[in-house]
Amino acid sequence: MERLWNRNYCKVMVANFSLFFAFYVLTPLLPLYLSEHFGATKDVIGLVLSGYTVTALLFRPFSGYVVDSFSRKKVLMLCFGTFSIFFAGYLAASTLLLFMVVRTLHGGPFGALTVSNSTVAIDVLPSSRRTEGIGYYGLSNNLAMAIAPTIGIFLYKLTGSFEALFWLALIVACLGWLVDATVKLNHGDWHNDRSAAKIRVPVPVIRRNKLSWDRFFLVKGWLLGLNMVAFGFSFGVLSNYLAIYGKEVLGITGGTGTYFMLCSVGLILSRIQGGRALRQGRLTYNAGAGMVISFIGYTLFILMPGWVGYYGSALLIGLGNGHMWPAFQNMTINVASNNQRGTANSTILISWDIGMGLGILVGGVVAELLGYAAAFWTVVLVNGAGVLCFFLATKAFFLRRNLNESVR
């Protein structure tokens, strides 16, 4: 059996950890920062934070095209460098409007970077271990989610300074960029672009890619994407309004870091436990089990507004998402042709971003009009609709279009 944990794969995972650490170290505290530092209301907070996701969403389709058509290493370096520099913009933003502009523009390189880094991870994996490797790749995200919010909240309590958090995010992102700079791609794999880069991509190929919608969004996987919109919506509301909800409604202060840590423990456990099912190609099983577990977690969160429901939901949502995410990513890749890896990756991330953006925006509006409890009940309804959609339509949709006989 080919070696899964090769040097380049490990480097890409470390870089992925760095970029998501920089992202998550700020995520739970930004609503508090906007509220305390600029006096922003709940709906304005939702508008400001959703801009990041909307911009990431707009960049995703073009990211998949660029990653599939040009030098992946060069694209990766450019995206990571730009993503890192934007953290300095938070330090310079002295008004709410300026902060909103920086935050919104920052979503662009983030969207392109997550596509390029995950596609490079697929390229450096041996083909016989690819399905399993994609599942383990997500562990780097999960570890970042577990560690970053806790460190961010601890650092803020210690220093009382949001500026220290922005500096930390900037430094960690730059370190990730340096790690990715040492990754070497195989010259023999035409998917990784180097041969294409040497001949500057033939004109006929470029024309074909520009005329094909499938080069920007994997149309043949549209229903898989629709499902991910529902799950992204749910997590968008939860991740961005958890700290304020816990403080204002539940009276739980300082519990956000612990919540994300428990969520990540669930994610990590599910990735390890689900690795065997992924090796066996049981993608629909992993996806279905994960969605049901997550739905129970979201329902528990709102039905039991106390310590048990609060922290119990974290573990269940983590377990569920940890099974669901790699399964959906693999399913999307397996309905795409081999030269559409970047597009397949961008499609699943586009769908997640649409859901996250809608969740942040709608969650803020509903919370302002009806309260946070109503916002989280909306999460339960949307998530439940996603679960029903999978079992009634999406599973059969995937099996009809699946190009890989070894998975089901």
N, C-alpha and C positions, 0 to 999 in steps of 0.2 A: 504493500500500500504506500502511495506517495506521501511525503511529509507535509503535514498541514501547517505546522508552526515554523515556517521558514523565516529567515531574517527580514525580508522585505515586508511580509505580511505583518510581522510584529511591529515594525516601524510605522506602518500605515495605521495600525490600531492605536499606537501611542499618540500619533498625530491627531487621530480622531478623538481620543480622550481629551487632548489639549483644547481642541476647538470647542467641544461640548462643555468642558469645564469652564472655559471663558464665558460661554453662553449661560450656563446654569448658575454660575456664581452670582449673577445679577438678576436672573429672572424673578425669583420670589420677592425680591426687595425693591424692584423698580416701581411697583404701584405705591409703596410707602414713600419712596424717594420723590415721586411726582406729587404725592399728596402733601408731604411735609415741606419739601423744598420749594415747590411752585404753587401749592394750594390748589391743585387740580381736583376737579370733581370726579365722581365715579365714571360718568359717561365720557368725559374728556380723557381720563386714564385709558379707558378702553380704546378710544380713537387713536391715541398716541402709540400705544403698544401694538395695535393691530397693523399699523403702517409697516412695521418690520416684516411681518408675515406676508402682507400683500406684496411688498417689493420682492421678497424671496420667491413668492409664487410667480411673479412676472418674469423673473430671471430663469426659473427652472426649465421651461421648454427650450430656450436658446442654449442653456447649459448642456442639456443632453445632446443637442446637435453639435455644439462646439467640441465636446469631449469625444464624440464619435468621429469627428472629421479632422481634428488637428492634434498636435502633440500634447498628449495627456499630461506629461510631466510639466511642460511649460504652462499649460492651462492651470494645473494644480498650483504651481508656484505663484502665478499671478493672482489667483483667487485667494490663496492663503495670506499673501502679503497684504493685499487690500483689506481683507477681513480684519487682520491684526491692527492695521493703522487706524481703523475707524474707532477703536476703543479710546484713542487719544482725543477723538472728537467729543466724547462724553465729558472729558475733563475741561474742554474749552467751552462747552455749551452753557452760557450764562442766563439764558431765558428759556421759557417753556417752548416757544416757537423754534428756537435754534436747536433745542434738544430733540424736538419732534422731527426736524429735518434730518439731523444726524442719525437718529434711531431708524427712521424710515429708509434712508439710503443704505444703512448698514445691512439691511436684509438682502440686498442684491448680491454682494460677495459671499454672504452666508449661504444663500440658495445655490450659487454656482459651486462653492467649495464642497458642500455635502454631496453633490452629485459627482464631482470629479474625484474626490477622495474615496468614495465607496466604489466607484467604477475601477479605480486603480487597485483597490483591494481585491476585486474580482479577478483582475488581470494577473495578479501575482499569486493567486491560489492555483494549486494543481487541479485540473479539470475533474478528477475523480473525487475530490474533497470539496468541491465548490459549494454545493448545497449546505453542507455542514459548516463550512467556513463562513458563509454569509450569516448564519445564525450566531456563531461565536463573535463575529465582527461587532455585532450590536452590544456585546458585553462592555466594550470601551465606552459607549454612550451611557450604559447603565451605571458603570462605576463613577463616571463623571456626575451623573444625576444623584448618586448616593453621597458623594463627597463634597461637591461644590456648594450646594445650598447650605450645608452645615457649616462649612468653612466660612462662607460669606456672612452668614448670620452671626457666627462667633466673632469674626473680625469686626463687624459693625458694632456689636455690643462692646467689644474691647476698646475700639477707637472712637466710636460714634461718628465715623467719617465715611461717607459714600465715596469720597475721592480715593481712599485706600483700596476700595473694591475695584474701581475703574483701573487703577494701576496694576492690581493683581491680574485682572483679566487681560490687560495689554501684554504683560510679561509672559503669562502662560501661553497666550496665542502665538507670540513670537517664538517661543521655544518649540511649539508644535510645527511651525513653519520650517525651522531649522532641521527638525527630525525628518520631515517629508522631503527636504532637499537632498537627503542621502539615499532615498529609495531608488533602486535601479529596476527598470522594466526590461523584460526580455525582448531582444531585437527580433526574434523569430515570430512573435505573435503580432500579426497585422492589426489586431484589434487595439493593441496598445499604442498604435499611431506612428511609431518611429519610421517605419518604411514609408508610410504616407507622408510624414513630415519631410523626408528626404526628397521626395518628388513633388513636394508642395501641393499635394492633393490634386489629382487630375480634374480638369474643368468639367468633364461629363459627370463625374461623381458629384461635384458641387451643385451642378444644375439639377440633377436628380433629387438630391437632398432638399434643395430649396422648394421644389415643386411638390414634395411629399409631406402631407400633414403628419405622417407617421414618424418623421424625423424630429418632430417637436413634441408630440404627445402620442403615446402608443394607443391609437384608436381601438385596436383589437383588444385592449385590456380596460376599456372604459368602465365596465361594471365593477371591476376590482377597485378602480379608482374611486368610484362613487361610494363604495363601502368604506374606504379609508377616510372619506370626507366626514362621515358620521363619527368615526372614532377619533379623528383629529379635533372635531368640534368638542367632544366630551373632554378631552385632555386639555384643550385650549382654555376652557372655562376653569377647570380644576387648577391647573398650574399657575394661572395668573391671578386668581381671586382667592386662592386658598388662605394666604396669610391674613388678608383683611377679613375674610369670613370667619376664620378661627378666632381672631381678636375681637371683632365687633359683635358676632352672633353667639359663638360658643364660649367666649371668655378664655380661650386657650392662647396664651402668649408664649412665644419661644418654641412652639411645637412644629413650626414649618420645616425646619431642618430635619427633625426626627421623622416627620411624615415622608419627606423625599427619600430619606435613608431607608425606611422600611419599604417604600415603593421600589427602590432599587434593589433591595435584598430579594424581593419577589421576582424582579426582572432577571436578576443573576441566577437564582435558583431555577427559574423556568427555562432559561437558556441552556443550563447544564443538563437538566432533566429532559428537555425537549430535543437535545442533540441526537439522541438515539432515533427518535421518530423522524428527524430530518435526514439522517443517514439512510433510513429505510424509505425515504421519499413520501412519507405520510403528511403531505402539506395540508390537505383539507381537514384532516383530523386535528392537527396542531392549531389551525386557524379557528375551527369551530369551538374547540375546547377553550381556547384563549378568550374568544369573544364572550362566551357564557360566563366565565369566571370574572372578567372585567365588568360585565353588566351587573353581576351580583355585588361587586365592590362599589360601584357607583350608587346602586340602590341602597346599600347598607349605609353609605355616607350620609344620605339625606334622611333615611328612616330612623337612624339612631344618632341624633345630634349630641353625642357625648364622646368620652375618651375611647370607649370600645369601638363604636362605629367609625370614629375619626381615624384611629390608627389601624383598625382591622381592614378598612377599605383600602388603605395604602398598600398593604401586603397583597390583597386580592387583585387590585388594579395592576400592580406590578407583575404578579404571576400571569395574569391574563394577557397583558400587552407583550410580555416576554415570549409567550407562545405565538401570539397573533402576528407580530411585526415581521419576523423572519419568514414565516409561512407566506404572508402576502407579498413580501419582496421576491421570494423565490417563485411564487406563482406568476407574478408579473414578468419576471425574466424568462420564464418557461413558455410564455405565449408570444415572446418576441424572437426574432431571428438573431443569429449570433452577432451581427454587426449593429445591433440596436441595444447593446447593454446600457450605454449611457442614457438613451431615451427611456428605456424601461425603468432605470433608477430614478430619472427625473420625474417620470409619470407618477410613481408611487409617492414621491416626496411632494410633487405638486398637489396631489389629492390631500395629503396630510396638511399641507400649508393652507389650502382652501378651508379645510375644517377648522384648523387652529385660528385662522383669521376671523372666520365667522363666529367661532366660539368666543374669542376675545371681545369682538365688537358687539355681538348680540348679548353676551353675558353682561357686559357693562351697561347696556341700555335696559335690560330686564331688571338688573340689580337696582338701577336708579329709579325705575318706575314701580317695581313690585317687591324689591328686596332680594337678598342673596339666596334665600330659600327657594324662591321661584326660579332663579337662574339655575340652581342645581337640579331642580325638578325638570327643567328643560333638558339638561344633560341626560337624565335617565330616559326621557322620551326619545331623544335623538339616538342615543346609544341602542336602545331596544329596537328602534326601526332598522338600524344597521344589522343587528343580529338576525332579525326576521328576513331581511333582504338576502343575507348570505345563504341561509338554509333553504329559502324558497327559490332563489334564482342564481346567485353568484357561483355557488359550488358547481352546478351543472354547466354554467357559462364557461368556467375555467376548464373543466374536463373536456368539453367539446373543442377547445382551442389549444389545449396542451400539446406542445411539440416534443416533449421529453417523455418517453414511455416508461422511464424508470421512476417517475414521480406520479402521484395521484392525489 
